[in-house]
Amino acid sequence: MKVAVLNIKGEETGREISLDKSIFGIEPNEHAVYLDVKNYLANQRQGNAKTKEKGEVTGSTRKIKKQKGTGTARAGSIKSPVFRGGGTIFGPQPRDYGFKLNKKVKKLARKSVLSSRAKEKAIQILEDFNFETPKTKDFISLLNSLSVSDKKSLLLVSSNNKNVFLSSRNLKKAHVTTVDEVNTYDLINAERLIICEGTLEQLKERFN
């Protein structure tokens, strides 16, 4: 599949580039995508909900009344869960919601989404560029030139494009990331995927 290479003004450069079939032309595996997105979202959870059990509540451990002869149920410490202010029975404890996912499944998930985006013609190839200084205005101009200002977009760049990162931070619908940091959730969440020309080789090395 060949895609035209655009410049930052949104104009065709007259060059076309072939997308690697092993990355952009596979049969999408929906289950792998589901697992990778689930893994990403699980890792975002803090899991820091915590309630105090009987042994952690502040209070006396003295037996509050005699065992027999009161006509009511026997009771021990005031910290008992049956009393107000006592411990919580089986309450939530800090935990890690993450789970292990094999690297091959993650790679398959990412390639599946990239292939889907290619099939939907939602990928644009942009010639390598950089900004001299971080300016949100310049990044907005880029999005307008590519006709994606009203869409959720993901720009894949090389790791040395610091000014591009900084220029996009204030924009809600635009996200910039590198090949090493891109995840399946970001790829799915984006309506339009913009890939810098020099990044394609990094994708090939990363996912093959």
N, C-alpha and C positions, 0 to 999 in steps of 0.2 A: 504494500500500500504506500503510495507516494503522497506527500503533503508539501505544499508550497511553504517556503521559508519567508517570513515577514520581517520587516525592520520595525523599529520602535514607533514609527509613524503609521504602522498598520498597512504599509504598502508591500506588495510582492517584490522580492529581490530578483526574480527571474530564475531562481534556483529551486529545485525540488529535492526532497530527501526521502529515502525509503525507510519506513519504520520496520524494525526487526520483527519478523513473524513470531519468533520465540517469546517475545514480550507483548507485542501488540496484536498478535493474530492467533492466540490459543482459544480453545473452547472454555469459556468461563466456568469456574467451579463455585457454585453459589454457597455450598456448605463451608468451603474453606474461607470464603469472604465472611460468612456469618460468624465463624469461630474467631477470626482475627479481630473483627469489630467488637465482639463480645469480650475478648481478651483485653482490648484497648480500653473499653469502658469500665471493665472490672478494675483495671489498674488505676483508673482515675478516682475510684472511691477511697475515701480516707479510712473508713472502718474504725473510727475512734469513739463510737458511742459506748458509754460506760455507766453502769449502775453499781451501787455499793451493795455487797452481800453482807450477811449478818456479822461476819468477822471484821468488816471494814467500817461499820457504822460507829460513831462516837456514842458512848453510853456505858452505864454500869453493867457488869455481868452478875450482879447480885440477884438471887432468886427473889422475885417481887412479892410472892405470897407463899404460904405453906402449901404443901402438896395436897393435903386432904382437908375436908371439912368446910370448904368455902361454898360449896354448891355450884361452883363454876368449873370450867375446864382448868386443868393443871397448866401452869405457866412457869417459864424459867426467866431468862434475861429479858429486859425491856427492849433489847435489840432484835427480838424475834420478829420475823416477817409478818406475823399476824397482828402486830401492833402498829399504830400510826407512828411514823418516824423510824421504824425498824428497817432491816435490810430488805432487799428485793429478791424474790425467788426467781431463779433462772433468767435474770436480766441480761441485756446485751453486754458483751465484753469486747475490748479492742481485738480486731482481727484483720487479716489480709485477704481481700477478695480475689486477688490475682490467682491465675493458674498457668501452668506450663503449656506452651504451645510450640511445637517443633518449628525450626527455621524453615524447613521445606514447605510447610503449610502456609507460613507467613508469606514466603516468596510467591507461592501459587495464588494466594489471595490477592496480592498486589498486581500480579500479572493478569489475573482475571478481570480486575477493575479497569486496568489500562486497556485491555483488549476490548472491553465493553465500551469504553469511552471512544476508542478508535472506530469501532463499528457505528457508533452514534454520530461520528464526525464532530466530536466535542473537544478535539485536540488541535491546538495551534502551535506551530513551531516558530520560535522567535530567534533571530540571530543574536549572538552574545552581545551583551551591553553592560554598562555600569553608569552610575550617576557620580558626578564629581563631588557633590555634596548631598546629604540626606534632605530631600524635599518631598513632602506629601503631594504638593502641587504637580511635580513631575510624574509621580506615579499615577495620579488621577488622569493626567494627560495621556499616559501610556494606555490605561484601561479604556479611555474614550476612543483612542485610535484603533484599538482591537475590538471595539463594540461589545465590551463585557462589563461596563461600569455598573449596569443594573443587574448583573448576575453574580452568583457566588463563584469566585475564581481562585484557582490555585496555581501559583507560579513556581516552577521547579528551576532552581538556579544552582550554580556552583558555589562552593563554600566561601569563596573570597568576595562575594557581593554584599559587603556589609552595608553600604549606603542604600542598596535596594531594600534590604531588610528594614532598616530604620525608616525609610520613606513610606512603608506600607503599614506600620504598626497602628496608626490611628484609624484605619479603614476596617469597618465591620465585615464587609463582604469579600475582602481581598486577603489572601493568605500567601505568604512566601516561605518556602522551605527548601531543604537540600535533599538529594537522593538518599543520603545516610539517615535523615530524620523523617522522611515521608512515611506515612502509615496508611493503612487501608481506609480508616475512618475519614481522613482528610481527602483522600481520592474520591470516595463516595459522596462526601458532603459538597464537593465542588461541582457546579454545573458546567464549568468550562475549565479545561486543563491547558495551561500554557507552559511549554517546555523550551528552555533555552537550547540552542543547537548543540553546544558543547556538552550539555548534560546527557544527551542520548547515549554517548559512549559510556558514561558512568552508570547509566541504567543497565546497559548490557553487562557490564562487569559485576554489578550488584546482584542482578536477578538471574543470571545464567550460571 
